[in-house]
């Protein structure tokens, strides 16, 4: 027997792509495309209501496509001027990232400070401030909440989201997770005239094991009458700010322009002073002005309609 015959033959090497497919870490493009589109549809359907409830103004969300690649490459390929948060959801995926374009977050902050959407120009991409990163963290939390519901995973666990930070400060982990086969879901976000994006980067292994579905409504679809009754019940339980309007004695513009601190303007009524009480711009009660102890008050004398009519006025 020759020396060559005695030399052990090297073990065959497996193709890493084939191996990844066999163990469920890499899917075919058609399957991944369908899973990403399904996630995009759920985000587009539910995030506008979530954002509106959180921020108090309308935000449009729509699916804008997907990409596949290595986890780290997908994130680095987005460039800079973005906020990123590293997240996980136990029993579904121990890593996923949510990345938000800076114009999206900057516009959110401007609207929260009282700016009018239509008057805002699209901001230039830039690193975000500490306050803006705090808002980005709120956005990530809401996106993660919808994601958890969509994938039906987590076995009751809540998503764990790390703090949002500027993507320029991201450090490459040394645990090999950057090489994980991943997919990136891109979502377009519109706030007034400003159109921006956010991205979900997730391992394909998590997508492949997920059955993605929109949450089912808790109740059957209500008829218009049922919705009216439902809204009326909400109004009954809601706190409403009341406003009292008292008519003052007419004055000339010359007199009004000369008024100084301490000057007195009489009420228009010489007897019981009529007061109109309204809420949300709708008149509710006719009252008279008075006083109880140390506090000024109004006493209800009449209404501008029945109880149901008053509720309808507020409901609109």
Buried (B, 14 or more C-beta within 10 A) or exposed (E): EEEEEEEEEEEEEEEEEEEBBEEEBBBEEEEBBBBBBBBBBBBBBBBBEBBEEBBEBBBBBBBBEBBBBBBBEBBBEBEEBBBBBBBBBBEBBEBBBBBBBBBBBBBBBBBEEEEEBEEBEBBEBEBBEEEBBBBBBBBBBBBBBBBBBBBEBBEEEEBEBEEBBBBEEBEEEEEEBBEBBBBBBBBBBBBBEBBBBBBBBBBBBBBBEBEBEEEEEEEEEEEEEEEBEEBBEEBEEEEEEEEBEBEEEEEEEEEEEEEEEEEEEEBEBEEEBBBBBBBBEEBBBBBBBEEEEEEEEBEEEEBBEEEEEBBBBBEE
